[in-house]
Amino acid sequence: MSWRRPVVVIAKALADDCLQEARNDYFGQYYRFTNVEVHKEDDPEFYKALGEWVDRPTLLSPPEVS
């Protein structure tokens, strides 16, 4: 997204961008915590502890992109 004068920027477009960035950030973390086998070698100690966390909350699936 290129820079535009503030008077030209539409609030909805900014909100959409912000929500899309938040969704992307959440999806990255969701993928990291739900695909343990893929990332286990990155931090074995962390993923061992994650696997042993008995009452770990269930993460909600990221929303679909519209």
CHARMM-style PDB file with segment names, atoms N, HN, CA, C and O in Angstrom:
ATOM      1  N   MET     1       0.847  -1.178   0.000  1.00  0.00      PROA
ATOM      2  CA  MET     1       0.000   0.000   0.000  1.00  0.00      PROA
ATOM      3  C   MET     1       0.884   1.230   0.000  1.00  0.00      PROA
ATOM      4  O   MET     1       1.730   1.375   0.882  1.00  0.00      PROA
ATOM      5  N   SER     2       0.715   2.105  -0.951  1.00  0.00      PROA
ATOM      6  HN  SER     2       0.027   1.987  -1.668  1.00  0.00      PROA
ATOM      7  CA  SER     2       1.528   3.313  -1.040  1.00  0.00      PROA
ATOM      8  C   SER     2       0.956   4.401  -0.132  1.00  0.00      PROA
ATOM      9  O   SER     2      -0.211   4.366   0.258  1.00  0.00      PROA
ATOM     10  N   TRP     3       1.803   5.353   0.184  1.00  0.00      PROA
ATOM     11  HN  TRP     3       2.751   5.381  -0.133  1.00  0.00      PROA
ATOM     12  CA  TRP     3       1.387   6.436   1.053  1.00  0.00      PROA
ATOM     13  C   TRP     3       0.472   7.374   0.301  1.00  0.00      PROA
ATOM     14  O   TRP     3       0.713   7.693  -0.864  1.00  0.00      PROA
ATOM     15  N   ARG     4      -0.589   7.819   0.975  1.00  0.00      PROA
ATOM     16  HN  ARG     4      -0.785   7.560   1.921  1.00  0.00      PROA
ATOM     17  CA  ARG     4      -1.518   8.804   0.414  1.00  0.00      PROA
ATOM     18  C   ARG     4      -1.731   9.916   1.428  1.00  0.00      PROA
ATOM     19  O   ARG     4      -1.557   9.713   2.629  1.00  0.00      PROA
ATOM     20  N   ARG     5      -2.103  11.073   0.948  1.00  0.00      PROA
ATOM     21  HN  ARG     5      -2.245  11.239  -0.028  1.00  0.00      PROA
ATOM     22  CA  ARG     5      -2.393  12.174   1.858  1.00  0.00      PROA
ATOM     23  C   ARG     5      -3.507  11.765   2.806  1.00  0.00      PROA
ATOM     24  O   ARG     5      -4.461  11.114   2.379  1.00  0.00      PROA
ATOM     25  N   PRO     6      -3.416  12.126   4.074  1.00  0.00      PROA
ATOM     26  CA  PRO     6      -4.443  11.728   5.051  1.00  0.00      PROA
ATOM     27  C   PRO     6      -5.870  12.071   4.647  1.00  0.00      PROA
ATOM     28  O   PRO     6      -6.797  11.344   5.002  1.00  0.00      PROA
ATOM     29  N   VAL     7      -6.069  13.171   3.907  1.00  0.00      PROA
ATOM     30  HN  VAL     7      -5.316  13.762   3.618  1.00  0.00      PROA
ATOM     31  CA  VAL     7      -7.432  13.539   3.525  1.00  0.00      PROA
ATOM     32  C   VAL     7      -7.996  12.585   2.487  1.00  0.00      PROA
ATOM     33  O   VAL     7      -9.207  12.555   2.266  1.00  0.00      PROA
ATOM     34  N   VAL     8      -7.125  11.798   1.843  1.00  0.00      PROA
ATOM     35  HN  VAL     8      -6.141  11.823   2.023  1.00  0.00      PROA
ATOM     36  CA  VAL     8      -7.569  10.885   0.805  1.00  0.00      PROA
ATOM     37  C   VAL     8      -7.829   9.482   1.369  1.00  0.00      PROA
ATOM     38  O   VAL     8      -8.590   8.710   0.786  1.00  0.00      PROA
ATOM     39  N   VAL     9      -7.208   9.161   2.483  1.00  0.00      PROA
ATOM     40  HN  VAL     9      -6.590   9.789   2.957  1.00  0.00      PROA
ATOM     41  CA  VAL     9      -7.313   7.822   3.072  1.00  0.00      PROA
ATOM     42  C   VAL     9      -8.724   7.585   3.601  1.00  0.00      PROA
ATOM     43  O   VAL     9      -9.291   8.427   4.298  1.00  0.00      PROA
ATOM     44  N   ILE    10      -9.268   6.449   3.265  1.00  0.00      PROA
ATOM     45  HN  ILE    10      -8.808   5.765   2.698  1.00  0.00      PROA
ATOM     46  CA  ILE    10     -10.620   6.096   3.702  1.00  0.00      PROA
ATOM     47  C   ILE    10     -10.518   5.257   4.969  1.00  0.00      PROA
ATOM     48  O   ILE    10      -9.729   4.314   5.028  1.00  0.00      PROA
ATOM     49  N   ALA    11     -11.307   5.593   5.977  1.00  0.00      PROA
ATOM     50  HN  ALA    11     -11.948   6.360   5.929  1.00  0.00      PROA
ATOM     51  CA  ALA    11     -11.248   4.908   7.270  1.00  0.00      PROA
ATOM     52  C   ALA    11     -11.513   3.413   7.134  1.00  0.00      PROA
ATOM     53  O   ALA    11     -10.870   2.613   7.813  1.00  0.00      PROA
ATOM     54  N   LYS    12     -12.431   3.029   6.283  1.00  0.00      PROA
ATOM     55  HN  LYS    12     -12.953   3.679   5.731  1.00  0.00      PROA
ATOM     56  CA  LYS    12     -12.738   1.605   6.122  1.00  0.00      PROA
ATOM     57  C   LYS    12     -11.535   0.846   5.585  1.00  0.00      PROA
ATOM     58  O   LYS    12     -11.260  -0.267   6.031  1.00  0.00      PROA
ATOM     59  N   ALA    13     -10.824   1.424   4.646  1.00  0.00      PROA
ATOM     60  HN  ALA    13     -11.047   2.328   4.284  1.00  0.00      PROA
ATOM     61  CA  ALA    13      -9.647   0.762   4.089  1.00  0.00      PROA
ATOM     62  C   ALA    13      -8.590   0.562   5.178  1.00  0.00      PROA
ATOM     63  O   ALA    13      -7.952  -0.489   5.239  1.00  0.00      PROA
ATOM     64  N   LEU    14      -8.408   1.558   6.025  1.00  0.00      PROA
ATOM     65  HN  LEU    14      -8.927   2.411   5.975  1.00  0.00      PROA
ATOM     66  CA  LEU    14      -7.451   1.428   7.124  1.00  0.00      PROA
ATOM     67  C   LEU    14      -7.890   0.347   8.105  1.00  0.00      PROA
ATOM     68  O   LEU    14      -7.071  -0.447   8.568  1.00  0.00      PROA
ATOM     69  N   ALA    15      -9.172   0.317   8.418  1.00  0.00      PROA
ATOM     70  HN  ALA    15      -9.837   0.962   8.041  1.00  0.00      PROA
ATOM     71  CA  ALA    15      -9.688  -0.696   9.335  1.00  0.00      PROA
ATOM     72  C   ALA    15      -9.531  -2.089   8.730  1.00  0.00      PROA
ATOM     73  O   ALA    15      -9.143  -3.029   9.423  1.00  0.00      PROA
ATOM     74  N   ASP    16      -9.831  -2.221   7.439  1.00  0.00      PROA
ATOM     75  HN  ASP    16     -10.147  -1.457   6.876  1.00  0.00      PROA
ATOM     76  CA  ASP    16      -9.673  -3.514   6.772  1.00  0.00      PROA
ATOM     77  C   ASP    16      -8.222  -3.980   6.818  1.00  0.00      PROA
ATOM     78  O   ASP    16      -7.951  -5.151   7.084  1.00  0.00      PROA
ATOM     79  N   ASP    17      -7.291  -3.068   6.561  1.00  0.00      PROA
ATOM     80  HN  ASP    17      -7.511  -2.116   6.345  1.00  0.00      PROA
ATOM     81  CA  ASP    17      -5.874  -3.414   6.613  1.00  0.00      PROA
ATOM     82  C   ASP    17      -5.466  -3.856   8.011  1.00  0.00      PROA
ATOM     83  O   ASP    17      -4.735  -4.833   8.177  1.00  0.00      PROA
ATOM     84  N   CYS    18      -5.944  -3.130   9.008  1.00  0.00      PROA
ATOM     85  HN  CYS    18      -6.538  -2.337   8.873  1.00  0.00      PROA
ATOM     86  CA  CYS    18      -5.617  -3.451  10.398  1.00  0.00      PROA
ATOM     87  C   CYS    18      -6.153  -4.827  10.774  1.00  0.00      PROA
ATOM     88  O   CYS    18      -5.450  -5.619  11.402  1.00  0.00      PROA
ATOM     89  N   LEU    19      -7.388  -5.112  10.392  1.00  0.00      PROA
ATOM     90  HN  LEU    19      -7.958  -4.470   9.881  1.00  0.00      PROA
ATOM     91  CA  LEU    19      -7.980  -6.409  10.702  1.00  0.00      PROA
ATOM     92  C   LEU    19      -7.267  -7.539   9.958  1.00  0.00      PROA
ATOM     93  O   LEU    19      -7.073  -8.621  10.512  1.00  0.00      PROA
ATOM     94  N   GLN    20      -6.877  -7.294   8.710  1.00  0.00      PROA
ATOM     95  HN  GLN    20      -7.034  -6.415   8.259  1.00  0.00      PROA
ATOM     96  CA  GLN    20      -6.164  -8.306   7.939  1.00  0.00      PROA
ATOM     97  C   GLN    20      -4.801  -8.603   8.570  1.00  0.00      PROA
ATOM     98  O   GLN    20      -4.392  -9.762   8.648  1.00  0.00      PROA
ATOM     99  N   GLU    21      -4.105  -7.568   9.017  1.00  0.00      PROA
ATOM    100  HN  GLU    21      -4.437  -6.627   8.955  1.00  0.00      PROA
ATOM    101  CA  GLU    21      -2.815  -7.770   9.680  1.00  0.00      PROA
ATOM    102  C   GLU    21      -2.980  -8.559  10.975  1.00  0.00      PROA
ATOM    103  O   GLU    21      -2.181  -9.447  11.274  1.00  0.00      PROA
ATOM    104  N   ALA    22      -4.021  -8.230  11.741  1.00  0.00      PROA
ATOM    105  HN  ALA    22      -4.670  -7.509  11.498  1.00  0.00      PROA
ATOM    106  CA  ALA    22      -4.284  -8.965  12.987  1.00  0.00      PROA
ATOM    107  C   ALA    22      -4.597 -10.424  12.688  1.00  0.00      PROA
ATOM    108  O   ALA    22      -4.117 -11.315  13.388  1.00  0.00      PROA
ATOM    109  N   ARG    23      -5.395 -10.679  11.656  1.00  0.00      PROA
ATOM    110  HN  ARG    23      -5.785  -9.955  11.086  1.00  0.00      PROA
ATOM    111  CA  ARG    23      -5.719 -12.053  11.266  1.00  0.00      PROA
ATOM    112  C   ARG    23      -4.460 -12.805  10.859  1.00  0.00      PROA
ATOM    113  O   ARG    23      -4.277 -13.959  11.245  1.00  0.00      PROA
ATOM    114  N   ASN    24      -3.596 -12.168  10.088  1.00  0.00      PROA
ATOM    115  HN  ASN    24      -3.744 -11.230   9.774  1.00  0.00      PROA
ATOM    116  CA  ASN    24      -2.361 -12.810   9.657  1.00  0.00      PROA
ATOM    117  C   ASN    24      -1.455 -13.130  10.846  1.00  0.00      PROA
ATOM    118  O   ASN    24      -0.861 -14.207  10.903  1.00  0.00      PROA
ATOM    119  N   ASP    25      -1.350 -12.200  11.789  1.00  0.00      PROA
ATOM    120  HN  ASP    25      -1.832 -11.325  11.742  1.00  0.00      PROA
ATOM    121  CA  ASP    25      -0.543 -12.443  12.989  1.00  0.00      PROA
ATOM    122  C   ASP    25      -1.107 -13.626  13.779  1.00  0.00      PROA
ATOM    123  O   ASP    25      -0.357 -14.496  14.221  1.00  0.00      PROA
ATOM    124  N   TYR    26      -2.430 -13.654  13.955  1.00  0.00      PROA
ATOM    125  HN  TYR    26      -3.040 -12.947  13.596  1.00  0.00      PROA
ATOM    126  CA  TYR    26      -3.060 -14.747  14.695  1.00  0.00      PROA
ATOM    127  C   TYR    26      -2.856 -16.072  13.968  1.00  0.00      PROA
ATOM    128  O   TYR    26      -2.545 -17.086  14.594  1.00  0.00      PROA
ATOM    129  N   PHE    27      -3.031 -16.065  12.640  1.00  0.00      PROA
ATOM    130  HN  PHE    27      -3.284 -15.242  12.131  1.00  0.00      PROA
ATOM    131  CA  PHE    27      -2.871 -17.294  11.873  1.00  0.00      PROA
ATOM    132  C   PHE    27      -1.460 -17.859  12.043  1.00  0.00      PROA
ATOM    133  O   PHE    27      -1.291 -19.071  12.176  1.00  0.00      PROA
ATOM    134  N   GLY    28      -0.448 -16.990  12.040  1.00  0.00      PROA
ATOM    135  HN  GLY    28      -0.586 -16.005  11.932  1.00  0.00      PROA
ATOM    136  CA  GLY    28       0.925 -17.447  12.230  1.00  0.00      PROA
ATOM    137  C   GLY    28       1.112 -18.147  13.559  1.00  0.00      PROA
ATOM    138  O   GLY    28       1.736 -19.206  13.619  1.00  0.00      PROA
ATOM    139  N   GLN    29       0.579 -17.569  14.630  1.00  0.00      PROA
ATOM    140  HN  GLN    29       0.072 -16.708  14.581  1.00  0.00      PROA
ATOM    141  CA  GLN    29       0.694 -18.188  15.943  1.00  0.00      PROA
ATOM    142  C   GLN    29      -0.168 -19.447  16.040  1.00  0.00      PROA
ATOM    143  O   GLN    29       0.249 -20.447  16.623  1.00  0.00      PROA
ATOM    144  N   TYR    30      -1.355 -19.393  15.473  1.00  0.00      PROA
ATOM    145  HN  TYR    30      -1.694 -18.580  14.999  1.00  0.00      PROA
ATOM    146  CA  TYR    30      -2.239 -20.562  15.464  1.00  0.00      PROA
ATOM    147  C   TYR    30      -1.538 -21.733  14.782  1.00  0.00      PROA
ATOM    148  O   TYR    30      -1.534 -22.847  15.306  1.00  0.00      PROA
ATOM    149  N   TYR    31      -0.956 -21.485  13.632  1.00  0.00      PROA
ATOM    150  HN  TYR    31      -0.960 -20.580  13.207  1.00  0.00      PROA
ATOM    151  CA  TYR    31      -0.262 -22.538  12.890  1.00  0.00      PROA
ATOM    152  C   TYR    31       0.905 -23.087  13.717  1.00  0.00      PROA
ATOM    153  O   TYR    31       1.125 -24.297  13.760  1.00  0.00      PROA
ATOM    154  N   ARG    32       1.636 -22.208  14.360  1.00  0.00      PROA
ATOM    155  HN  ARG    32       1.457 -21.225  14.325  1.00  0.00      PROA
ATOM    156  CA  ARG    32       2.787 -22.617  15.176  1.00  0.00      PROA
ATOM    157  C   ARG    32       2.369 -23.526  16.326  1.00  0.00      PROA
ATOM    158  O   ARG    32       3.058 -24.501  16.624  1.00  0.00      PROA
ATOM    159  N   PHE    33       1.249 -23.219  16.973  1.00  0.00      PROA
ATOM    160  HN  PHE    33       0.689 -22.427  16.731  1.00  0.00      PROA
ATOM    161  CA  PHE    33       0.823 -23.986  18.137  1.00  0.00      PROA
ATOM    162  C   PHE    33      -0.017 -25.209  17.795  1.00  0.00      PROA
ATOM    163  O   PHE    33      -0.183 -26.086  18.642  1.00  0.00      PROA
ATOM    164  N   THR    34      -0.548 -25.294  16.585  1.00  0.00      PROA
ATOM    165  HN  THR    34      -0.412 -24.581  15.897  1.00  0.00      PROA
ATOM    166  CA  THR    34      -1.372 -26.447  16.222  1.00  0.00      PROA
ATOM    167  C   THR    34      -0.658 -27.423  15.297  1.00  0.00      PROA
ATOM    168  O   THR    34      -1.169 -28.512  15.039  1.00  0.00      PROA
ATOM    169  N   ASN    35       0.503 -27.054  14.801  1.00  0.00      PROA
ATOM    170  HN  ASN    35       0.919 -26.169  15.011  1.00  0.00      PROA
ATOM    171  CA  ASN    35       1.305 -27.943  13.944  1.00  0.00      PROA
ATOM    172  C   ASN    35       2.658 -28.169  14.612  1.00  0.00      PROA
ATOM    173  O   ASN    35       3.709 -27.820  14.075  1.00  0.00      PROA
ATOM    174  N   VAL    36       2.594 -28.753  15.774  1.00  0.00      PROA
ATOM    175  HN  VAL    36       1.740 -29.037  16.210  1.00  0.00      PROA
ATOM    176  CA  VAL    36       3.771 -28.923  16.621  1.00  0.00      PROA
ATOM    177  C   VAL    36       4.889 -29.674  15.895  1.00  0.00      PROA
ATOM    178  O   VAL    36       6.057 -29.302  16.005  1.00  0.00      PROA
ATOM    179  N   GLU    37       4.541 -30.719  15.161  1.00  0.00      PROA
ATOM    180  HN  GLU    37       3.592 -31.021  15.071  1.00  0.00      PROA
ATOM    181  CA  GLU    37       5.567 -31.531  14.499  1.00  0.00      PROA
ATOM    182  C   GLU    37       6.393 -30.717  13.505  1.00  0.00      PROA
ATOM    183  O   GLU    37       7.579 -30.988  13.318  1.00  0.00      PROA
ATOM    184  N   VAL    38       5.780 -29.732  12.873  1.00  0.00      PROA
ATOM    185  HN  VAL    38       4.817 -29.512  13.025  1.00  0.00      PROA
ATOM    186  CA  VAL    38       6.487 -28.914  11.892  1.00  0.00      PROA
ATOM    187  C   VAL    38       7.538 -28.033  12.561  1.00  0.00      PROA
ATOM    188  O   VAL    38       8.613 -27.815  12.003  1.00  0.00      PROA
ATOM    189  N   HSD    39       7.229 -27.527  13.750  1.00  0.00      PROA
ATOM    190  HN  HSD    39       6.355 -27.704  14.203  1.00  0.00      PROA
ATOM    191  CA  HSD    39       8.085 -26.545  14.414  1.00  0.00      PROA
ATOM    192  C   HSD    39       8.853 -27.098  15.607  1.00  0.00      PROA
ATOM    193  O   HSD    39       9.605 -26.365  16.250  1.00  0.00      PROA
ATOM    194  N   LYS    40       8.678 -28.361  15.907  1.00  0.00      PROA
ATOM    195  HN  LYS    40       8.067 -28.956  15.385  1.00  0.00      PROA
ATOM    196  CA  LYS    40       9.269 -28.944  17.116  1.00  0.00      PROA
ATOM    197  C   LYS    40      10.785 -28.732  17.190  1.00  0.00      PROA
ATOM    198  O   LYS    40      11.323 -28.471  18.266  1.00  0.00      PROA
ATOM    199  N   GLU    41      11.464 -28.841  16.065  1.00  0.00      PROA
ATOM    200  HN  GLU    41      11.027 -29.053  15.191  1.00  0.00      PROA
ATOM    201  CA  GLU    41      12.926 -28.704  16.063  1.00  0.00      PROA
ATOM    202  C   GLU    41      13.382 -27.273  16.330  1.00  0.00      PROA
ATOM    203  O   GLU    41      14.524 -27.063  16.737  1.00  0.00      PROA
ATOM    204  N   ASP    42      12.518 -26.286  16.112  1.00  0.00      PROA
ATOM    205  HN  ASP    42      11.589 -26.456  15.781  1.00  0.00      PROA
ATOM    206  CA  ASP    42      12.868 -24.887  16.356  1.00  0.00      PROA
ATOM    207  C   ASP    42      13.144 -24.620  17.834  1.00  0.00      PROA
ATOM    208  O   ASP    42      14.057 -23.871  18.179  1.00  0.00      PROA
ATOM    209  N   ASP    43      12.348 -25.237  18.696  1.00  0.00      PROA
ATOM    210  HN  ASP    43      11.606 -25.846  18.416  1.00  0.00      PROA
ATOM    211  CA  ASP    43      12.466 -25.025  20.141  1.00  0.00      PROA
ATOM    212  C   ASP    43      11.934 -26.256  20.877  1.00  0.00      PROA
ATOM    213  O   ASP    43      10.821 -26.234  21.402  1.00  0.00      PROA
ATOM    214  N   PRO    44      12.731 -27.331  20.914  1.00  0.00      PROA
ATOM    215  CA  PRO    44      12.255 -28.594  21.495  1.00  0.00      PROA
ATOM    216  C   PRO    44      11.754 -28.462  22.936  1.00  0.00      PROA
ATOM    217  O   PRO    44      10.761 -29.090  23.302  1.00  0.00      PROA
ATOM    218  N   GLU    45      12.420 -27.666  23.740  1.00  0.00      PROA
ATOM    219  HN  GLU    45      13.227 -27.156  23.443  1.00  0.00      PROA
ATOM    220  CA  GLU    45      12.022 -27.522  25.144  1.00  0.00      PROA
ATOM    221  C   GLU    45      10.626 -26.890  25.246  1.00  0.00      PROA
ATOM    222  O   GLU    45       9.798 -27.331  26.043  1.00  0.00      PROA
ATOM    223  N   PHE    46      10.377 -25.870  24.446  1.00  0.00      PROA
ATOM    224  HN  PHE    46      11.050 -25.512  23.798  1.00  0.00      PROA
ATOM    225  CA  PHE    46       9.079 -25.208  24.444  1.00  0.00      PROA
ATOM    226  C   PHE    46       7.979 -26.180  24.021  1.00  0.00      PROA
ATOM    227  O   PHE    46       6.938 -26.261  24.673  1.00  0.00      PROA
ATOM    228  N   TYR    47       8.206 -26.914  22.937  1.00  0.00      PROA
ATOM    229  HN  TYR    47       9.052 -26.848  22.408  1.00  0.00      PROA
ATOM    230  CA  TYR    47       7.170 -27.812  22.426  1.00  0.00      PROA
ATOM    231  C   TYR    47       6.969 -29.031  23.321  1.00  0.00      PROA
ATOM    232  O   TYR    47       5.885 -29.614  23.339  1.00  0.00      PROA
ATOM    233  N   LYS    48       7.989 -29.414  24.050  1.00  0.00      PROA
ATOM    234  HN  LYS    48       8.870 -28.941  24.035  1.00  0.00      PROA
ATOM    235  CA  LYS    48       7.824 -30.485  25.037  1.00  0.00      PROA
ATOM    236  C   LYS    48       6.887 -30.001  26.146  1.00  0.00      PROA
ATOM    237  O   LYS    48       5.963 -30.709  26.546  1.00  0.00      PROA
ATOM    238  N   ALA    49       7.139 -28.789  26.631  1.00  0.00      PROA
ATOM    239  HN  ALA    49       7.890 -28.214  26.306  1.00  0.00      PROA
ATOM    240  CA  ALA    49       6.283 -28.210  27.673  1.00  0.00      PROA
ATOM    241  C   ALA    49       4.866 -27.997  27.152  1.00  0.00      PROA
ATOM    242  O   ALA    49       3.901 -28.226  27.881  1.00  0.00      PROA
ATOM    243  N   LEU    50       4.730 -27.563  25.909  1.00  0.00      PROA
ATOM    244  HN  LEU    50       5.515 -27.377  25.317  1.00  0.00      PROA
ATOM    245  CA  LEU    50       3.414 -27.355  25.314  1.00  0.00      PROA
ATOM    246  C   LEU    50       2.638 -28.670  25.253  1.00  0.00      PROA
ATOM    247  O   LEU    50       1.440 -28.698  25.531  1.00  0.00      PROA
ATOM    248  N   GLY    51       3.312 -29.745  24.893  1.00  0.00      PROA
ATOM    249  HN  GLY    51       4.285 -29.722  24.667  1.00  0.00      PROA
ATOM    250  CA  GLY    51       2.674 -31.053  24.827  1.00  0.00      PROA
ATOM    251  C   GLY    51       2.265 -31.587  26.180  1.00  0.00      PROA
ATOM    252  O   GLY    51       1.310 -32.356  26.280  1.00  0.00      PROA
ATOM    253  N   GLU    52       2.972 -31.192  27.224  1.00  0.00      PROA
ATOM    254  HN  GLU    52       3.748 -30.567  27.143  1.00  0.00      PROA
ATOM    255  CA  GLU    52       2.669 -31.656  28.576  1.00  0.00      PROA
ATOM    256  C   GLU    52       1.632 -30.778  29.290  1.00  0.00      PROA
ATOM    257  O   GLU    52       1.198 -31.113  30.392  1.00  0.00      PROA
ATOM    258  N   TRP    53       1.236 -29.673  28.681  1.00  0.00      PROA
ATOM    259  HN  TRP    53       1.589 -29.401  27.785  1.00  0.00      PROA
ATOM    260  CA  TRP    53       0.268 -28.756  29.277  1.00  0.00      PROA
ATOM    261  C   TRP    53      -1.111 -29.381  29.154  1.00  0.00      PROA
ATOM    262  O   TRP    53      -1.737 -29.324  28.095  1.00  0.00      PROA
ATOM    263  N   VAL    54      -1.579 -29.977  30.239  1.00  0.00      PROA
ATOM    264  HN  VAL    54      -1.070 -30.024  31.099  1.00  0.00      PROA
ATOM    265  CA  VAL    54      -2.803 -30.772  30.252  1.00  0.00      PROA
ATOM    266  C   VAL    54      -4.058 -29.946  29.971  1.00  0.00      PROA
ATOM    267  O   VAL    54      -4.870 -30.345  29.136  1.00  0.00      PROA
ATOM    268  N   ASP    55      -4.237 -28.822  30.635  1.00  0.00      PROA
ATOM    269  HN  ASP    55      -3.577 -28.498  31.313  1.00  0.00      PROA
ATOM    270  CA  ASP    55      -5.456 -28.033  30.474  1.00  0.00      PROA
ATOM    271  C   ASP    55      -5.246 -26.829  29.548  1.00  0.00      PROA
ATOM    272  O   ASP    55      -5.805 -25.754  29.765  1.00  0.00      PROA
ATOM    273  N   ARG    56      -4.435 -27.035  28.523  1.00  0.00      PROA
ATOM    274  HN  ARG    56      -3.980 -27.909  28.347  1.00  0.00      PROA
ATOM    275  CA  ARG    56      -4.147 -25.982  27.550  1.00  0.00      PROA
ATOM    276  C   ARG    56      -5.437 -25.577  26.840  1.00  0.00      PROA
ATOM    277  O   ARG    56      -6.201 -26.446  26.418  1.00  0.00      PROA
ATOM    278  N   PRO    57      -5.695 -24.277  26.700  1.00  0.00      PROA
ATOM    279  CA  PRO    57      -6.921 -23.844  26.020  1.00  0.00      PROA
ATOM    280  C   PRO    57      -6.888 -24.202  24.534  1.00  0.00      PROA
ATOM    281  O   PRO    57      -5.821 -24.263  23.923  1.00  0.00      PROA
ATOM    282  N   THR    58      -8.047 -24.434  23.974  1.00  0.00      PROA
ATOM    283  HN  THR    58      -8.914 -24.384  24.470  1.00  0.00      PROA
ATOM    284  CA  THR    58      -8.165 -24.713  22.551  1.00  0.00      PROA
ATOM    285  C   THR    58      -8.222 -23.404  21.788  1.00  0.00      PROA
ATOM    286  O   THR    58      -9.024 -22.529  22.113  1.00  0.00      PROA
ATOM    287  N   LEU    59      -7.392 -23.266  20.793  1.00  0.00      PROA
ATOM    288  HN  LEU    59      -6.741 -23.977  20.529  1.00  0.00      PROA
ATOM    289  CA  LEU    59      -7.387 -22.041  19.995  1.00  0.00      PROA
ATOM    290  C   LEU    59      -8.496 -22.085  18.952  1.00  0.00      PROA
ATOM    291  O   LEU    59      -8.777 -23.131  18.367  1.00  0.00      PROA
ATOM    292  N   LEU    60      -9.110 -20.950  18.732  1.00  0.00      PROA
ATOM    293  HN  LEU    60      -8.882 -20.100  19.207  1.00  0.00      PROA
ATOM    294  CA  LEU    60     -10.133 -20.841  17.689  1.00  0.00      PROA
ATOM    295  C   LEU    60      -9.453 -20.776  16.334  1.00  0.00      PROA
ATOM    296  O   LEU    60      -8.390 -20.167  16.206  1.00  0.00      PROA
ATOM    297  N   SER    61     -10.040 -21.387  15.332  1.00  0.00      PROA
ATOM    298  HN  SER    61     -10.903 -21.882  15.437  1.00  0.00      PROA
ATOM    299  CA  SER    61      -9.493 -21.319  13.978  1.00  0.00      PROA
ATOM    300  C   SER    61      -9.553 -19.877  13.493  1.00  0.00      PROA
ATOM    301  O   SER    61     -10.501 -19.154  13.798  1.00  0.00      PROA
ATOM    302  N   PRO    62      -8.538 -19.458  12.735  1.00  0.00      PROA
ATOM    303  CA  PRO    62      -8.567 -18.097  12.191  1.00  0.00      PROA
ATOM    304  C   PRO    62      -9.742 -17.930  11.227  1.00  0.00      PROA
ATOM    305  O   PRO    62     -10.139 -18.885  10.559  1.00  0.00      PROA
ATOM    306  N   PRO    63     -10.293 -16.729  11.156  1.00  0.00      PROA
ATOM    307  CA  PRO    63     -11.416 -16.510  10.240  1.00  0.00      PROA
ATOM    308  C   PRO    63     -10.963 -16.617   8.781  1.00  0.00      PROA
ATOM    309  O   PRO    63      -9.802 -16.363   8.459  1.00  0.00      PROA
ATOM    310  N   GLU    64     -11.884 -16.989   7.923  1.00  0.00      PROA
ATOM    311  HN  GLU    64     -12.827 -17.195   8.185  1.00  0.00      PROA
ATOM    312  CA  GLU    64     -11.590 -17.056   6.493  1.00  0.00      PROA
ATOM    313  C   GLU    64     -11.402 -15.654   5.940  1.00  0.00      PROA
ATOM    314  O   GLU    64     -12.016 -14.699   6.417  1.00  0.00      PROA
ATOM    315  N   VAL    65     -10.562 -15.541   4.946  1.00  0.00      PROA
ATOM    316  HN  VAL    65     -10.064 -16.317   4.559  1.00  0.00      PROA
ATOM    317  CA  VAL    65     -10.345 -14.250   4.289  1.00  0.00      PROA
ATOM    318  C   VAL    65     -11.499 -14.024   3.322  1.00  0.00      PROA
ATOM    319  O   VAL    65     -11.858 -14.904   2.541  1.00  0.00      PROA
ATOM    320  N   SER    66     -12.072 -12.828   3.391  1.00  0.00      PROA
ATOM    321  HN  SER    66     -11.780 -12.113   4.026  1.00  0.00      PROA
ATOM    322  CA  SER    66     -13.192 -12.529   2.487  1.00  0.00      PROA
ATOM    323  C   SER    66     -12.775 -11.600   1.378  1.00  0.00      PROA
ATOM    324  OT1 SER    66     -13.593 -11.246   0.528  1.00  0.00      PROA
TER     325      SER     66
END
